[in-house]
Amino acid sequence: MASSSSCPPPSPRLSHLLPVLVAAVVLLGRGGEARQPAPLHGVVRSMAFDEGYTQLFGSGNLALRREGKRVHLALDESTGSGFASQDLFLHGFFSAAVKLPADYAAGVVVAFYLSNADAYEKTHDELDFEFLGNVRGRDWRVQTNVYGNGSTGAGREERYDLPFDPTDDFHHYSILWTQHRIIFYVDETPMREVVRTEAMGAAFPSKPMSLYATIWDGSAWATLGGRYRANYKYAPFVAQFGDLVLQGCPVNPIDHSAAAACGTPWYEPVAAALSAEQRAAMSGFRRGHMSYSYCHDRRRYPVALSECDAAALPRLFGPDGMKYGGDRRHRRGGRGHRSDVVM
């Protein structure tokens, strides 16, 4: 196991500062540089690639830069590429600064996600950031997804139009996962919260997962349902990752027992204590930038899933879950960590 992935509890004097400090972990990059996450007095720090990760696939399409603290993942006609954490984790805080390929990127998919599909083929859990490329002049889109206990037939996708150009600079994308809730962040803003309820049951991800980052060809579905495919005239497509953070409770890969030293991790009170300011920022982000919501998709789900709030933004979305005024063409799909909804 990578020793740098352990999760020491914070000093008691820091506990009241944690809701503020966690925002510093995901500050946006400036001037072409990803700003290092605040160390939180030793609780959170970024790491070099070989401290916590291993190459997953892609042969020469993965390159390390800046003493191993920057990772370039490339997609060309021969292959994509990817990396994975050396450890499995049961809950934690996972973050990376990402800069996406510029210019024409239709059909290109960049993913930053947690999954245990290799260990639980039919009952796997997954938490996704998926970045979907587009034709020149059209913005990349990002979606989050939550799968629990193999529930790929009931994907919980939300798609967003970002309020910045993700190809122009580094921006932080983070997942905070505890036994009670999941929070997705973009830079310092929480963009989505999933609270565990009794009705969700095993659909709430609860088994140990590994962290992955990949770039691959999703031409068959990723851009307007496959209408625009990857054009390798513009290859290689390169996604850059930096400020890699793995802060979770590592588990034994054989029996999945958690490390006894984990105790009560620092991120538990952070997840339970979003401030009023953070909640207002999350509400504003969702109202302004969410373009698809599974909770409003009555074609897929005639009866909304149990956790959906029927009163949340209902007038903004059509019966297909698409925001009024957006591109409403979509179809179903589903393979691995790919979304069930593509547009």
C-alpha positions in Angstrom: 0.0 0.0 0.0 1.1 3.6 -0.6 1.8 5.0 2.8 1.0 8.5 1.6 -2.6 7.5 1.3 -3.3 7.1 5.0 -5.8 9.3 6.7 -4.6 10.8 10.0 -7.3 12.7 12.0 -7.0 16.4 12.1 -5.9 18.4 15.2 -8.9 19.3 17.4 -8.0 23.0 17.0 -8.5 22.6 13.2 -12.0 21.0 13.3 -13.9 24.3 13.3 -11.8 25.4 10.3 -12.4 22.4 8.1 -15.4 23.7 6.1 -13.3 26.7 5.2 -10.1 24.8 4.6 -11.6 22.2 2.3 -12.5 25.0 -0.1 -8.8 25.9 -0.3 -8.1 22.4 -1.6 -9.9 23.0 -4.8 -8.8 26.6 -5.7 -8.7 27.2 -9.4 -5.4 27.4 -11.3 -4.1 30.7 -12.5 -1.7 31.6 -15.4 -1.3 28.2 -16.8 -0.3 26.7 -13.5 -2.5 24.5 -11.2 -2.2 25.9 -7.8 -1.2 23.3 -5.2 -3.9 22.3 -2.8 -3.5 23.7 0.7 -1.7 21.1 2.8 -4.3 21.5 5.6 -1.4 21.2 8.2 -0.5 17.7 6.9 -3.9 16.3 6.4 -4.1 16.9 2.7 -1.3 17.2 0.2 -0.8 16.5 -3.5 1.6 13.7 -4.4 3.9 12.6 -7.2 2.6 9.9 -9.5 4.7 7.0 -8.2 3.6 7.7 -4.6 0.1 6.5 -5.2 -0.6 5.6 -8.8 0.3 3.1 -11.5 -0.2 3.1 -15.3 -3.4 1.3 -16.4 -3.0 1.2 -20.2 -1.7 3.1 -23.1 2.0 2.2 -23.3 3.8 5.3 -24.4 0.7 7.5 -24.3 1.3 8.3 -20.6 4.0 10.8 -19.8 5.2 12.2 -16.5 6.3 15.8 -16.2 7.7 18.1 -13.5 9.3 15.4 -11.3 6.3 13.1 -11.7 3.7 15.6 -10.3 2.1 16.3 -13.7 0.7 13.5 -15.9 -0.1 13.7 -19.6 -2.6 11.2 -21.0 -2.8 11.0 -24.7 -5.2 9.5 -27.2 -4.1 8.7 -30.8 -5.3 6.3 -33.4 -3.5 3.4 -31.7 -4.8 3.7 -28.2 -5.9 5.9 -25.3 -4.3 5.8 -21.9 -5.0 5.8 -18.2 -3.8 5.4 -14.7 -5.2 4.0 -11.4 -4.5 4.3 -7.7 -2.3 1.6 -6.2 -4.7 1.2 -3.3 -8.4 0.5 -2.8 -10.2 3.0 -0.6 -13.3 2.9 1.5 -14.4 6.6 1.5 -12.1 9.6 1.1 -11.3 12.8 -0.7 -10.0 12.5 -4.3 -9.0 15.4 -6.4 -7.0 16.4 -9.5 -6.3 19.6 -11.4 -7.2 18.9 -15.1 -6.6 20.7 -18.3 -8.5 19.3 -21.3 -7.5 19.0 -25.0 -8.2 22.2 -27.0 -9.4 22.6 -30.6 -11.5 19.9 -32.2 -12.2 17.2 -29.6 -15.5 15.5 -30.7 -15.7 11.9 -29.6 -13.0 12.3 -27.0 -13.8 11.3 -23.4 -11.7 12.1 -20.4 -12.7 10.5 -17.1 -11.7 11.0 -13.5 -13.6 8.5 -11.4 -13.8 5.9 -8.6 -14.9 2.3 -9.4 -14.7 -1.3 -8.3 -15.9 -2.9 -11.5 -12.8 -5.2 -11.6 -13.7 -6.7 -8.2 -17.5 -6.6 -8.5 -18.4 -7.2 -12.1 -22.2 -7.3 -11.7 -22.6 -5.3 -8.5 -20.0 -2.6 -8.9 -20.1 0.9 -7.5 -18.9 4.0 -9.3 -18.5 7.8 -8.9 -17.7 9.7 -12.1 -16.5 12.9 -13.6 -16.8 12.5 -17.4 -15.6 15.2 -19.7 -17.1 15.0 -23.2 -15.3 16.7 -26.1 -17.0 18.7 -28.8 -16.5 20.1 -32.3 -14.5 23.3 -32.8 -16.3 26.3 -31.4 -18.5 24.2 -29.0 -17.7 23.8 -25.3 -16.6 20.6 -23.6 -19.3 19.3 -21.3 -18.9 17.6 -17.9 -21.2 15.1 -16.2 -21.2 13.5 -12.9 -22.7 10.0 -12.3 -23.4 7.8 -9.4 -23.8 4.0 -9.7 -24.4 1.7 -6.7 -24.4 -2.1 -6.5 -24.4 -2.6 -10.3 -27.3 -0.2 -10.9 -26.2 0.9 -14.3 -29.8 0.6 -15.5 -30.6 3.4 -13.1 -27.7 5.8 -13.7 -27.9 9.1 -11.8 -26.4 11.4 -14.4 -26.3 15.1 -14.2 -24.7 17.1 -17.0 -23.3 20.7 -16.8 -22.0 23.5 -19.1 -19.0 24.8 -17.3 -18.7 28.6 -16.6 -15.1 28.6 -17.9 -13.0 27.1 -20.7 -11.6 23.9 -19.3 -9.0 23.8 -22.1 -7.5 27.2 -21.3 -6.2 26.4 -17.8 -6.2 23.9 -15.0 -9.3 23.5 -12.8 -9.8 21.2 -9.8 -12.4 18.5 -9.8 -12.9 16.7 -6.5 -15.0 13.9 -5.0 -15.7 13.7 -1.3 -17.2 10.3 -0.4 -18.3 9.3 3.1 -20.6 6.7 4.4 -23.4 9.3 4.6 -23.0 11.5 1.5 -21.1 12.2 -1.7 -20.1 15.8 -2.7 -18.7 16.7 -6.2 -16.7 19.9 -6.4 -15.5 22.0 -9.3 -12.7 24.4 -8.0 -14.0 25.7 -4.7 -17.7 25.2 -5.5 -19.7 22.1 -4.4 -21.7 21.3 -7.5 -23.6 18.2 -6.4 -24.5 16.5 -3.2 -25.9 12.9 -2.9 -27.2 12.1 0.6 -27.6 8.5 1.6 -31.2 7.5 2.4 -32.8 4.3 3.5 -34.8 4.1 0.3 -31.6 4.1 -1.8 -30.4 1.0 -0.1 -27.4 -0.6 -1.9 -27.7 2.0 -4.7 -25.5 4.2 -2.5 -21.9 3.3 -3.3 -20.6 1.5 -0.2 -17.8 -0.9 -1.3 -14.1 -0.1 -1.6 -13.1 1.6 -4.9 -9.9 2.5 -6.8 -9.3 6.0 -8.4 -8.9 6.1 -12.1 -8.1 8.7 -14.8 -8.5 7.8 -18.5 -8.7 9.3 -22.0 -10.4 7.2 -24.7 -12.4 7.3 -28.0 -16.1 7.5 -27.3 -17.0 8.3 -30.9 -20.0 5.9 -31.0 -21.9 7.9 -28.4 -20.2 10.9 -26.8 -20.9 13.8 -29.2 -24.6 14.1 -30.2 -25.1 10.4 -30.0 -22.2 9.6 -32.3 -23.0 12.2 -34.9 -19.5 13.6 -34.6 -16.6 11.2 -34.2 -13.0 11.6 -33.2 -10.9 13.1 -36.0 -7.3 11.9 -35.7 -6.1 14.6 -37.9 -6.0 16.6 -34.7 -4.3 13.9 -32.6 -2.7 13.4 -30.3 -5.4 14.6 -27.9 -3.7 15.3 -24.6 -5.3 15.7 -21.1 -3.1 17.0 -18.4 -3.5 16.0 -14.7 -1.8 17.7 -11.7 -2.3 18.3 -8.0 -3.1 14.6 -7.5 -4.8 14.0 -4.1 -5.6 10.6 -2.6 -6.9 11.0 1.0 -8.9 8.0 2.0 -9.0 4.9 4.2 -7.0 2.2 2.3 -8.3 -1.3 2.6 -6.7 -4.7 2.3 -7.3 -5.9 -1.3 -7.8 -9.5 -0.1 -10.5 -9.2 2.6 -11.3 -5.4 2.2 -10.7 -4.7 5.8 -9.9 -1.1 6.6 -6.7 0.1 8.1 -7.0 0.3 11.9 -5.1 3.6 11.9 -7.7 5.4 9.9 -9.9 6.3 12.9 -12.3 9.1 12.2 -11.0 10.8 9.0 -10.9 14.6 8.7 -13.3 14.6 5.7 -16.3 13.2 7.7 -17.1 16.5 9.5 -16.4 18.4 6.3 -19.0 16.4 4.4 -21.5 17.0 7.2 -20.9 20.7 7.5 -21.4 22.5 4.2 -21.8 26.1 5.1 -24.8 28.3 4.1 -22.5 30.1 1.7 -21.4 26.8 0.1 -25.0 25.6 -0.2 -25.9 28.9 -1.9 -23.0 28.6 -4.3 -24.0 25.0 -5.1 -27.6 26.1 -5.7 -26.5 28.9 -8.0 -24.2 26.6 -10.0 -26.9 24.0 -10.5 -29.5 26.5 -11.5 -27.2 28.3 -13.9 -25.2 25.4 -15.4 -26.9 22.0 -15.2 -28.2 21.0 -18.6 -29.5 17.5 -17.9 -31.0 16.0 -14.8 -32.0 12.4 -14.3 -34.5 13.5 -11.7 -36.6 15.2 -14.3 -36.3 12.6 -17.1 -39.7 11.1 -17.1 -39.0 9.1 -20.3 -36.4 7.0 -18.5 -38.0 7.2 -15.1 -41.8 7.6 -15.2 -41.6 7.6 -11.4 -38.6 9.6 -10.1 -36.0 7.8 -8.1 -36.5 8.0 -4.4 -33.9 10.7 -3.6 -35.2 13.1 -6.2 -36.8 16.4 -5.0 -39.7 16.9 -7.4 -39.8 20.6 -6.5 -36.2 21.2 -7.4 -36.0 23.4 -10.6 -39.0 21.6 -12.3 -39.8 24.4 -14.7 -36.3 24.5 -16.2 -36.4 20.9 -17.5 -38.4 19.1 -20.1 -39.8 15.5 -19.8 -36.6 14.1 -21.2 -34.5 15.7 -18.4 -33.0 18.3 -20.8 -32.9 21.9 -19.8 -35.2 24.1 -21.9 -33.2 25.8 -24.6 -30.4 23.3 -24.7 -29.6 20.5 -27.2 -32.4 18.0 -26.6 -31.2 15.1 -28.7 -30.1 12.1 -26.7 -30.3 8.3 -26.7 -29.4 5.6 -24.3 -26.1 3.8 -23.9 -24.1 2.0 -21.2 -20.7 0.3 -21.0 -18.2 0.4 -18.2 -18.1 3.9 -16.8 -19.9 5.4 -19.7 -23.1 7.3 -19.2 -26.5 5.9 -19.9 -27.5 9.3 -21.3 -25.6 10.8 -24.2 -26.3 13.9 -26.2 
